[in-house]
Amino acid sequence: MGKNKDIQELTNLMSRALRHRIGSIVNKEEFYAGKYAHDAETIIEEAEKVMLRHNWNKYDKAAIRAQLNAKLRKELEEKDFIDSRKFDIMEGEISKALKELGID
């Protein structure tokens, strides 16, 4: 797979994982919060496998961050059952997740 395809796959996985993580944080009283948190960790493990396929330069990392930001914002806008605080913590969660993967 080429780098661009892997960037697409990585950002798709990460946006889904972060949507679940943010959902579990802002809706922690809901019955699905624990499942969302667990699903997020599972998806991040898959993203780690994609991340390890390449050596990412600073341009790749910038592209990953930009695509992830756009995809996550779109997904969060579509999920109206997630509390509106989701946008307040979005940037912080993106930074934290990219750091965990060694991309930031």
Summary of the structure (lengths in Angstrom):
residues: 104
radius of gyration: 13.3
end to end distance: 22.4
largest distance: 41.5
contacts: 301
relative contact order: 0.20
helix: 77%
strand: 0%
